[in-house]
Amino acid sequence: MKINENFLNLKESYLFAAVGKKTAEYKAAHPEKDVIRLSIGDVTRPLAPVVIEAMHRAVDEMADPATFKGYGPDQTCYGYEKLLQSILGSYARKGVRLKTGEVFVSDGAKSDCGNILDLFSADNVVLLPDPVYPAYADANVMAGRKIIYADANEKNGFLPMPDERVHADIIYICSPNNPTGAAYTREQLKEWVAYAKAQNAVILYDAAYEYFVTDPALCRSIYEVDGAKECAIEICSYSKTAGFTGVRCGYTVVPEALVRGGASLNRLWARRQSTKFNGVSYITQMGAAAVFTEEGERQIRANLDCYRKNAGIISDCLDRLGIAYTGGKNSPYIWLKCPNGMDSWTFFDYLLAEANVVGTPGCGFGRNGEGFFRLTAFGTEENTRKACERISGLFR
Ligand code: MLT
């Protein structure tokens, strides 16, 4: 037999695994130190009470032979109507009309960012912003696809625009962006939609951070742009919106209007999911269905406001120190320029050793991330304040 040799082209470990390993080594060598992790974007607020109550009710249903559930409904790829309707309701409030058959419940955005590639030939050209969430590049390296990059940098506000001279078949867009926090306006996304259509390409739009958007000029869904249903798949998650990083639930929209090579991508995806996926647990789906209710939205907004407050604490600290950054508004990530010209890993080591604060080296998100560093607002307020005091102590 032969292995998939594309795996040999990957970096030795995934970015967050490398950060985790370095942190664990430091902690093992310095067990007395209070290390604060503002690296991986993992939430710290507990689930909203409406979610917990819905999950408890679902557990009780599973205990009763009259209401017990086995596999989910196969005509919707195992998504329960209650959850699908709540997702359609959330889209309708953004002015986007979808049908239940266009929404596929998943175990989170990360899996579908990679799994969706099953629909596309290995010889497609993939366009990625640089820097961006490393799972996109890794998933395409595994499949042996050619990857080209759109430079995101200080000059373009970390929001690269399409270049019609460059050909691409698959385009990843993450807005608000992980790691830079920069988010596209409706006008900018119109240009991406026009470009994708001209290229006969498909946009894979990662909207995992859309609930952080408060500026009305910014898009929360690519389908707010006319014509996007003909060229875009949108990948969403309850992880950051509702604290589901440990629960696992998301949804991917594949519009019926999306046709490539004479085939409906919606049908292909349904075919793929019914073969390779058995859905998300009933208990999880019922918890998720409580998120986009009126009370659910009120409660998750209270949690999101805590993270926004943390983003403000970090931004104020950097402002006082005169350290340049983007993000922190409409995004839980703060993307800062490493002080004193340090490269990303040097700054990582320095911050870990001198302030016992862990962030994420920008170079892990792409070449253009070198010299930058990402901090997350998903920590507790207490730890965020403590981390900022320690950083201030270093650079005052
Ligand atoms: C991040 O820190 O970039 C994210 O938490 C990673 C993820 O969502 O998988």
Boltz pocket constraint, residues with backbone or C-beta under 6 A from the ligand:
constraints:
  - pocket:
      binder: B
      contacts: [[A, 39], [A, 40], [A, 41], [A, 42], [A, 110], [A, 133], [A, 178]]
      max_distance: 6.0
